[in-house]
Amino acid sequence: MALNLGGIGGMKDAFKAVQEAKKMEAQMKTQRFSGSSKSGKVNVVINGLQQVIELHIEDELCNPQMKDLMVKQILEAMEDARKSFEKDMAKNMDLGQLKEMLGNMGS
């Protein structure tokens, strides 16, 4: 069964939505959000796609006896960076643009 995109106009709208999504993804790759563990001994930087860009661990945590503490602090830093990302997204989200993009996909 063929997908009905509403003729040429629907295809243009779908193409436009794909282009907008690619543009948004490229912008998100350049954004940076940082987080740190409660102790400050682990720091992480993620991009807008929530991919880890940087990870800094204090040397003292690289001791095999400190493995559990290091894992805990990495997770804390990741969560802190994720919260920073979500706060920024909520603050800067252009709801009109998002609605338009989603509306074009449903046409």
QUIZI-V313645 format. One line per field, one symbol per residue. psi: psi as a letter, one per 20 degrees, with the letter a starting at -180 (. if undefined). A space follows every 10 residues. Layout:
# QUIZI-V313645
psi = ???
This chain:
# QUIZI-V313645
psi = pqpojkbggh hggggggggg ggggggghhi qppqqqrhij ipqqpraijk ppgqpppqhh ijphijgghg gghghggghg gghgghgggh hjpnhggggg ghhhhi.
